[in-house]
């Protein structure tokens, strides 16, 4: 029983010390996509027979 309680406490402490997750909002996602340029046109203009 003591071992289970010690493991539970260790798990709690580990969860409390996790780094904060990096979240981004929709505007940041759109800005990243815009920075890529016209990806669709670039991909569609590739010749599938050409190996780079």
ABEGO torsion letter per residue (X at the ends): XAAAAAAAAAAAAAAAABBBBBBBBAAAAAAAAAAAEBAAAAAAABBAABBX
